[in-house]
Amino acid sequence: MAFDGLFLAALATELTDKLVNARIEKVFQPGRKKIVLLLRQPKKNYKLFLSAEPRRAGLFITDKEIINPKVPPSFCMLLRKQIEGGRIESFTQANLDRILSIKISPPGSIGLDDPLELIGEFMGKHSNIILVKKEKADTAILGSIIHVPVEKNRFRSLMPGERYCPPPEQGKNSPGDYTAMHALLTAYSRREENAAVKQGLVNLFQGLSTFSATILSLEAGINPDTRFKDLLPAEIAALAALLAATSEDIEEGRWTFSLLVNAEGKAAGFSCLKGAQNLKNLFTVKTYDSPSALLETFYAHREEEDKLAELSSYLKTLCARELKKVEKKREAIETELAAAARAAEDKIKGEILKAHLHQIKEGAASVTLANYFEAGSDPVLIELDPSLTPSQNVQKYFKRYKKALAAEKQLSKRLEETHAEQEYLKSVLLSIRDAAGYEDLLVIRKELAEEKYVKESGTAKTEKQPKMKPLRYLSADGIPIFVGRNNKQNDYLTLKLAGKNSLWLHAKDIPGSHVIVASSSPPEKTLYEAALLAAYYSRGRDSANVPVDYTAIKNVRKPKGAKAGMVIYSGQKTVYVTPAKEKIEAISLQE
């Protein structure tokens, strides 16, 4: 990405053209670090969105509906009191820094009052939105969207009532004419030994991010990682000419707004430099008419990525925690089973006591008797309860045996259930790994809620769930192959979609997707491709020679009460495949 001083300069130009003299009708705060100003111009209304979120810092004009909280936060209330009804006088950026000052004449002002300033500092994790007012020779802070006490920042405090102090200047240069640029670059190349060109440009010039410096380097035909001291005179001259041209573009407001999208369809960055158009061999480059439209699109991509990462992390943590609980439960059951397995000793002791009942004395605490049930064994020491009769001691051992026998059956059943739960949670983790987007994760969260692992909020319960279709491939022989993307889809594929003549596949003994081939006897090539898909969409994705079972769909059934995606099957055969990514990409994925 590149929300740098250059891009903010382009935004300031657009905002000045469209929003100067606009009346501030309403102020909203849709998020903890977001502000929206509803602005009125004679022929059109605008919404100006400002964000101090670290990964989405910036501002832009938007047409989208904004969902606001029922109770406005305190900073929003302050802005409503101070600037609603006021007018925007100007947008000012100093020295190509990532700081924009919006001067606002207060409501009811007749031009005699000092204007208020809404200052946006769009600097990553240090971003903030601050309302200030001139008071004599100082500028006082009325409020900020993020309070920064002196304990957090010794250089400057951003608290109500404090004097506003801008961030320290970095002593960098602004792009200028060719002669000045050439002199600067030449001097820098002589004193900096190891700085790469892209980093050197960032160190020298105000307003350039590493991304913009990389674009300028490439446009000049220079590898951005080349050391500055290794630049040839012709290369320094090319860079100086580009910087001079960039300076003219800034003065004239000539910009080219580009969104760069990578091979995975994700927004990789954006730029206002025309050189970004030269990156079409690396990215899909989309051109926009305005910086606001470009920035809004990029941040929408980033917000989707953040939502995806946040929900994915939450679901992974949840499943990992539940797996630990199940593992502890399994260990406890196995310990109890081991104890129950020793119940046979109680039966033998009971039989020995019964056979020697006449030799046992009343009130004895123990007795040593011959063991007739194991030939050649030594006499057995048997502990007794002195308060019981010999006959009662016999019954005591038999009762303990029967109780342990019953417990063993119950424990074995519980162990099976625990194992099934472990496999289920592992399969959910696999579905999270393979989730293609946010909607996939919503389906998984819904499934976990139905299985009582997640308690859904009122909003989540009423939230319309997306209907996600299984993946559909077409084999080299033209036969459809379906792959479930989560446990719900696995059930749907196996129990509803699959026809009676379908073939069912699954990676052997590990969590994975159900795969359905729309043929009971597919050609060898189709079977191989289906097995590749079953192995790839399983925990064996990164392994070699993954065993994949396949059987007729009629041999697959779901036990009563089993969790989503859990089935048993019979009559299977096994094929071994190595699911390399390039092999999967060679199979035709249908939209």
C-alpha positions in Angstrom: 0.0 0.0 0.0 1.1 3.6 -0.2 -0.9 6.1 1.9 1.9 8.5 1.8 2.3 12.3 1.6 2.0 12.2 -2.2 -1.3 10.4 -2.1 -2.6 12.8 0.6 -1.6 15.7 -1.6 -3.8 14.2 -4.4 -6.6 13.8 -1.9 -6.2 17.4 -0.7 -6.6 18.6 -4.2 -9.8 16.7 -4.7 -11.2 17.7 -1.3 -10.4 21.4 -2.0 -12.2 21.3 -5.4 -15.3 19.6 -4.0 -15.7 20.5 -0.3 -14.5 24.0 0.4 -17.4 26.2 1.7 -19.4 23.0 2.4 -21.7 23.3 5.5 -21.3 20.6 8.1 -24.8 19.2 8.6 -24.1 16.3 10.9 -21.2 14.4 12.5 -21.3 10.6 13.0 -18.8 8.2 14.7 -19.5 4.7 13.2 -16.4 3.2 14.9 -14.0 3.8 17.7 -11.5 5.4 15.4 -13.8 6.6 12.5 -15.6 9.9 11.9 -18.0 10.8 9.1 -18.9 14.4 8.2 -22.2 14.9 6.3 -21.6 18.0 4.2 -23.9 20.1 2.1 -23.0 22.0 -1.0 -25.5 24.0 -3.1 -26.1 21.2 -5.6 -24.9 18.1 -3.9 -24.4 16.5 -0.5 -21.2 14.6 0.4 -20.0 12.3 3.1 -16.3 12.7 4.2 -15.0 9.6 5.9 -11.9 9.9 8.2 -10.2 7.0 9.9 -7.4 6.7 12.5 -7.4 2.9 12.3 -3.7 1.7 11.9 -4.4 -0.4 8.8 -7.0 1.9 7.3 -5.8 5.4 8.2 -6.8 8.2 5.8 -9.8 10.1 4.5 -12.0 10.0 1.4 -15.4 11.0 0.0 -17.9 8.2 0.1 -21.4 7.4 -1.0 -21.9 4.4 1.1 -24.4 4.1 3.9 -22.8 4.4 7.3 -24.2 2.3 10.2 -23.9 4.4 13.4 -24.2 3.4 17.1 -27.4 4.3 19.0 -25.4 6.3 21.6 -22.7 8.6 20.1 -19.3 8.5 21.7 -17.9 11.5 23.6 -15.7 12.7 20.7 -18.6 12.6 18.4 -20.6 14.7 20.9 -17.8 17.2 21.1 -17.6 17.5 17.3 -21.4 18.0 17.1 -21.3 20.8 19.6 -18.3 22.5 18.1 -18.5 22.2 14.3 -22.0 21.2 13.3 -23.4 24.1 11.3 -19.9 25.4 10.6 -18.3 25.7 7.1 -15.1 24.2 5.7 -12.6 27.0 4.8 -9.7 25.0 3.6 -7.7 21.7 3.4 -4.0 22.3 4.1 -1.1 19.8 4.0 2.3 20.9 5.1 5.5 19.8 3.4 3.9 16.6 1.9 3.6 15.1 5.3 0.8 12.7 6.2 -1.0 15.4 8.2 -4.1 17.3 6.8 -5.6 20.3 8.5 -9.3 21.0 7.8 -10.0 24.6 8.8 -13.7 25.1 9.9 -15.4 28.4 10.6 -17.5 27.8 13.8 -21.3 27.8 13.5 -22.7 31.4 13.7 -19.3 32.9 13.0 -19.2 36.2 11.1 -15.6 35.8 10.2 -14.2 37.4 13.3 -13.7 34.2 15.3 -10.5 32.1 14.8 -11.4 29.0 12.9 -11.3 25.6 14.4 -9.1 22.9 12.9 -9.8 19.2 12.5 -6.4 17.7 12.1 -6.0 14.2 10.6 -2.6 12.6 11.4 -2.6 9.5 9.1 0.5 7.8 10.2 -0.2 4.0 10.7 -0.4 3.0 14.3 0.2 6.6 15.4 -2.8 7.9 13.5 -5.2 10.3 15.2 -8.0 12.8 14.6 -7.7 16.0 16.7 -9.9 19.0 17.1 -7.9 22.2 18.0 -8.6 25.9 18.5 -6.4 28.9 18.5 -6.1 30.5 21.9 -3.9 33.6 21.8 -0.4 32.4 20.7 -1.1 28.7 21.3 -3.2 26.0 19.7 -5.3 24.2 22.4 -6.6 20.7 22.0 -10.4 20.5 22.5 -10.4 16.7 22.0 -9.0 13.8 20.1 -10.4 10.4 18.9 -7.5 8.7 20.7 -6.2 10.2 23.9 -2.4 10.1 24.2 -1.2 11.0 27.8 2.4 12.0 28.4 3.0 8.5 29.9 2.6 7.0 26.4 4.4 9.7 24.5 7.0 11.9 26.2 7.5 14.1 23.2 3.8 15.3 23.1 0.6 14.7 24.9 -2.7 14.7 23.0 -5.2 15.3 25.8 -8.0 17.9 26.1 -6.7 21.2 27.3 -3.1 20.5 26.3 -1.2 22.6 23.8 -1.2 21.0 20.4 2.3 20.2 19.2 2.6 18.6 15.7 4.9 15.6 15.1 8.6 16.4 14.9 9.8 17.4 11.4 12.1 14.8 9.7 14.3 17.2 7.9 13.6 15.7 4.5 13.5 17.4 1.1 10.5 18.0 -1.2 10.9 16.9 -4.9 12.1 19.9 -6.9 13.8 20.9 -10.2 16.2 18.7 -12.0 19.4 20.5 -10.9 18.5 20.4 -7.2 17.5 16.7 -7.4 20.6 15.7 -9.3 22.8 17.4 -6.7 21.0 15.8 -3.8 21.1 12.3 -5.3 24.8 12.6 -6.3 25.8 13.8 -2.8 23.7 11.0 -1.2 25.3 8.3 -3.4 28.7 9.4 -2.2 28.1 9.3 1.5 25.7 6.3 1.8 27.4 3.0 1.4 24.8 0.3 1.8 21.4 2.1 1.5 19.2 0.6 -1.2 17.8 3.0 -3.8 14.2 2.6 -2.5 15.3 3.3 1.1 17.5 6.1 0.1 14.7 7.9 -1.7 12.5 7.5 1.4 15.3 8.9 3.6 15.9 11.9 1.3 12.4 13.0 0.2 9.3 14.0 2.1 6.0 12.3 1.0 7.5 9.1 -0.4 6.7 5.7 1.0 8.8 2.7 0.3 6.1 1.6 -2.2 6.2 4.9 -4.1 10.0 4.9 -4.0 10.0 1.4 -5.5 7.7 2.6 -8.3 10.0 5.5 -9.1 13.0 3.2 -9.1 11.4 0.8 -11.6 10.2 3.6 -13.8 13.8 4.8 -14.0 14.9 1.3 -15.0 16.7 0.7 -11.7 16.4 -2.3 -9.4 15.0 -0.8 -6.1 17.4 -3.0 -4.1 20.5 -1.7 -5.8 22.8 0.1 -3.4 22.8 3.9 -3.9 26.6 4.0 -4.1 26.5 1.6 -7.1 24.3 3.8 -9.2 25.7 4.9 -12.6 25.7 8.6 -13.5 23.0 7.9 -16.1 20.8 6.2 -13.5 21.2 9.2 -11.1 20.2 11.5 -14.0 17.1 9.3 -14.7 16.0 9.5 -11.1 16.6 13.2 -10.9 14.4 13.7 -14.0 11.6 11.6 -12.6 11.6 13.5 -9.3 11.5 16.8 -11.2 8.6 15.5 -13.2 6.9 14.4 -10.1 7.3 17.8 -8.6 5.6 19.4 -11.6 2.8 16.8 -11.4 2.2 17.8 -7.7 2.1 21.5 -8.7 -0.3 20.9 -11.6 -2.4 18.3 -9.8 -1.6 15.6 -12.5 -2.2 12.2 -11.0 -2.8 8.6 -12.1 -4.8 6.6 -9.6 -4.0 2.9 -9.8 -5.1 -0.1 -7.7 -2.7 -3.1 -7.9 -4.3 -6.5 -7.5 -2.2 -9.7 -7.1 -2.8 -13.1 -8.6 -4.9 -14.2 -5.7 -7.3 -11.3 -6.2 -6.2 -9.4 -3.2 -5.5 -5.6 -3.3 -1.7 -5.4 -2.9 -1.3 -1.6 -3.0 -2.4 1.7 -4.6 -0.6 4.7 -6.0 -1.1 8.1 -7.5 2.1 7.8 -9.6 1.8 7.2 -13.3 4.7 4.7 -13.0 2.4 2.2 -11.3 0.9 1.6 -14.7 4.2 -0.1 -15.7 3.6 -2.9 -13.2 1.1 -4.7 -15.3 3.5 -7.7 -15.7 3.3 -8.2 -11.9 -0.2 -7.1 -11.0 -3.6 -6.5 -12.5 -3.7 -2.7 -12.6 -7.1 -1.0 -12.3 -7.3 2.8 -12.9 -9.6 5.1 -11.0 -10.8 8.7 -11.7 -10.5 9.9 -8.2 -8.3 9.2 -5.1 -11.3 8.8 -2.9 -12.8 6.1 -5.1 -9.4 4.3 -5.2 -8.8 4.6 -1.4 -12.3 3.4 -0.5 -12.0 0.4 -2.8 -8.6 -0.5 -1.3 -9.7 -0.1 2.3 -12.8 -2.2 1.5 -10.5 -5.0 0.4 -8.4 -4.5 3.5 -11.4 -4.5 5.8 -12.6 -7.8 4.3 -9.1 -9.3 4.8 -9.0 -8.1 8.4 -12.5 -9.5 9.1 -11.4 -12.8 7.6 -8.2 -12.9 9.6 -10.0 -11.9 12.9 -12.8 -14.5 12.5 -10.3 -17.2 11.3 -8.1 -16.5 14.4 -11.1 -16.7 16.7 -12.4 -19.9 15.3 -8.9 -21.5 15.3 -8.3 -20.5 18.9 -11.7 -21.8 19.9 -11.2 -25.2 18.2 -7.7 -25.5 19.6 -9.0 -24.9 23.1 -11.8 -27.4 22.7 -9.3 -29.9 21.4 -7.2 -29.5 24.6 -10.3 -30.1 26.7 -11.2 -33.3 24.7 -7.6 -34.5 25.0 -7.6 -34.1 28.8 -11.0 -35.9 28.9 -9.6 -38.8 26.7 -6.6 -39.1 29.0 -8.8 -39.3 32.1 -11.0 -42.0 30.5 -8.0 -44.0 29.5 -6.8 -43.9 33.1 -10.2 -45.1 34.3 -10.2 -47.8 31.7 -6.8 -49.0 32.8 -8.1 -49.3 36.3 -11.3 -51.1 35.1 -9.1 -53.5 33.1 -7.7 -54.7 36.5 -11.2 -55.8 37.5 -10.4 -59.4 36.5 -8.1 -59.6 39.5 -11.1 -58.9 41.8 -13.0 -61.8 40.2 -10.1 -64.2 40.8 -9.7 -63.0 44.4 -13.4 -63.5 44.9 -13.2 -67.1 43.6 -10.2 -67.9 45.7 -12.0 -66.6 48.9 -15.1 -68.6 47.9 -13.1 -71.8 47.5 -11.3 -71.3 50.9 -14.2 -69.8 52.8 -13.8 -72.2 55.7 -10.2 -71.1 56.2 -11.0 -67.4 56.7 -11.2 -66.2 60.3 -13.8 -63.6 61.4 -12.3 -60.1 61.8 -9.1 -60.9 59.8 -7.5 -58.0 57.9 -6.0 -60.2 55.3 -5.4 -63.8 54.3 -2.9 -65.7 52.2 -4.4 -68.5 50.1 -3.3 -70.9 47.3 -4.3 -69.8 43.8 -6.0 -72.8 42.1 -6.8 -70.7 39.0 -3.3 -70.2 37.8 -1.1 -73.3 37.7 2.3 -72.9 39.4 1.5 -69.5 40.8 2.5 -68.4 44.4 0.0 -68.1 47.2 -2.0 -64.8 47.0 -2.3 -62.2 49.7 -5.9 -60.9 49.8 -6.9 -57.9 51.8 -10.1 -58.2 53.9 -12.5 -55.8 55.6 -12.4 -56.9 59.3 -15.9 -55.5 59.8 -17.4 -57.9 57.2 -18.0 -61.6 57.5 -15.9 -63.9 55.3 -19.0 -64.4 53.0 -19.5 -60.6 52.8 -15.9 -60.2 51.9 -16.4 -62.6 49.0 -19.5 -60.6 47.8 -17.5 -57.4 48.1 -14.9 -58.6 45.6 -17.6 -59.9 43.2 -19.5 -56.6 43.4 -16.4 -54.6 42.6 -15.8 -56.8 39.6 -19.3 -56.4 38.2 -19.2 -52.6 38.8 -15.8 -52.3 37.0 -17.1 -54.5 34.1 -20.1 -52.2 33.7 -17.9 -49.1 34.0 -15.5 -50.6 31.3 -18.4 -50.8 28.8 -19.4 -47.2 29.6 -15.9 -45.9 29.4 -15.2 -47.6 26.1 -18.3 -45.9 24.7 -17.2 -42.6 26.1 -13.7 -43.1 24.6 -15.3 -43.7 21.2 -17.3 -40.5 21.5 -14.2 -38.5 22.6 -12.3 -39.8 19.6 -15.1 -38.8 17.3 -15.2 -35.3 18.8 -11.4 -35.0 18.3 -11.8 -36.0 14.7 -14.7 -33.6 14.3 -12.7 -30.6 15.7 -9.7 -31.5 13.6 -12.0 -31.5 10.5 -13.3 -28.0 11.5 -9.7 -26.7 11.7 -9.2 -28.0 8.3 -12.3 -26.2 7.0 -11.0 -23.0 8.5 -7.7 -23.5 6.7 -9.4 -24.0 3.4 -12.0 -21.2 3.8 -11.9 -19.0 0.7 -13.5 -16.0 2.3 -15.5 -14.4 5.1 -18.7 -16.1 4.1 -17.1 -19.6 4.4 -16.1 -18.8 8.0 -19.6 -17.6 8.8 -21.0 -21.0 7.8 -18.4 -22.7 10.0 -19.2 -20.4 13.0 -22.9 -21.3 12.5 -22.0 -25.0 12.5 -20.0 -24.6 15.7 -23.0 -22.8 17.3 -25.3 -25.6 16.3 -22.8 -28.1 18.0 -22.9 -25.9 21.1 -19.2 -24.8 20.9 -20.2 -21.2 20.3 -22.9 -19.1 21.9 -24.4 -16.9 19.2 -25.4 -13.4 20.0 -28.9 -12.1 19.1 -27.5 -10.5 15.9 -25.7 -13.6 14.8 -28.9 -15.7 15.3 -30.9 -13.5 13.0 -28.1 -12.8 10.6 -28.8 -14.3 7.2 -26.4 -17.1 6.5 -24.7 -17.2 3.1 -25.5 -20.2 0.9 -22.2 -21.6 -0.1 -21.9 -24.1 -2.9 -19.4 -27.0 -2.9 -16.5 -26.7 -5.2 -17.2 -28.1 -8.6 -14.4 -29.4 -10.8 -14.6 -31.0 -14.3 -12.2 -34.0 -14.9 -10.1 -34.4 -18.0 -12.8 -36.9 -19.1 -15.6 -34.3 -18.7 -17.0 -35.8 -15.5 -18.1 -33.5 -12.6 -16.2 -33.8 -9.3 -17.6 -32.1 -6.2 -15.6 -31.2 -3.1 -17.1 -30.1 0.2 -15.7 -27.0 1.8 -16.9 -27.6 5.3 -18.7 -30.3 7.4 -22.1 -29.0 6.4 -21.3 -29.2 2.8 -19.8 -32.7 3.3 -23.1 -33.9 4.7 -25.0 -32.2 1.8 -22.7 -33.7 -0.8 -22.8 -37.3 0.6 -26.3 -37.5 1.9 -28.3 -35.4 -0.7 -26.4 -34.3 -3.8 -24.7 -37.6 -4.6 -26.7 -39.8 -7.0 -27.0 -43.5 -6.4 -24.4 -44.1 -9.1 -21.8 -41.8 -7.6 -18.3 -42.6 -6.3 -17.3 -41.3 -2.8 -13.7 -40.5 -1.8 -11.9 -39.4 1.4 -8.3 -39.2 2.6 -7.7 -42.3 4.7 -7.7 -42.0 8.5 -7.2 -38.1 8.5 -9.7 -35.2 8.5 -10.6 -34.0 5.0 -13.3 -33.1 2.5 -15.8 -35.5 1.1 -15.3 -35.8 -2.7 -18.1 -37.0 -5.0 -17.5 -38.2 -8.6 -20.7 -38.2 -10.7 -19.9 -41.7 -12.0 -19.9 -45.2 -10.4 -17.0 -46.4 -12.6 -15.0 -43.4 -13.7 -12.0 -43.6 -16.1 -8.6 -44.0 -14.4 -7.7 -40.4 -15.1 -10.9 -39.1 -13.4 -10.3 -41.3 -10.4 -6.8 -40.1 -10.1 -7.9 -36.4 -10.3 -10.6 -37.0 -7.7 -8.1 -38.7 -5.4 -5.8 -35.7 -5.8 -8.6 -33.4 -4.7 -9.4 -35.6 -1.7 -5.8 -35.6 -0.6 -5.3 -31.8 -1.3 -8.4 -30.8 0.7 -7.3 -32.9 3.7 -4.7 -32.7 6.4 -2.3 -34.6 4.1 -2.0 -31.6 1.7 1.7 -31.2 2.2 2.5 -34.9 2.3 3.6 -37.4 -0.3 1.8 -40.7 -1.1 -1.4 -39.8 0.7 -3.7 -42.8 0.9 -7.2 -42.0 -0.4 -10.2 -44.4 0.1 -12.9 -44.7 -2.5 -16.1 -46.6 -2.5 -19.7 -46.6 -4.0 -21.9 -44.0 -2.4 -24.3 -46.8 -1.2 -21.5 -48.0 1.1 -21.4 -44.7 3.0 -23.8 -43.9 5.9 -24.1 -41.5 8.8 -24.4 -43.0 12.3 -27.3 -41.7 14.3 -26.3 -38.7 16.4 -23.0 -38.2 14.6 -21.7 -34.7 14.2 -21.7 -32.8 10.9 -19.4 -34.4 8.3 -18.9 -37.6 10.2 -19.7 -40.9 8.3 -18.7 -44.5 8.2 -18.1 -46.5 5.1 -17.2 -50.0 3.9 -16.2 -51.9 0.7 -13.4 -49.3 0.0 -10.3 -49.5 -2.1 -7.3 -47.3 -1.6 -5.2 -45.3 -4.1 -2.0 -43.3 -3.2 -1.4 -39.8 -4.6 0.8 -36.8 -4.0 -1.4 -33.6 -4.1 1.0 -31.0 -5.5 -0.6 -27.6 -6.0 0.2 -27.5 -9.7 -1.6 -30.7 -10.2 -4.7 -29.3 -8.5 -4.5 -26.1 -10.6 -4.4 -28.2 -13.8 -7.9 -29.6 -12.9 -10.7 -27.5 -14.4 -12.5 -25.6 -11.6 -16.0 -24.5 -12.6 -17.5 -21.3 -11.4 
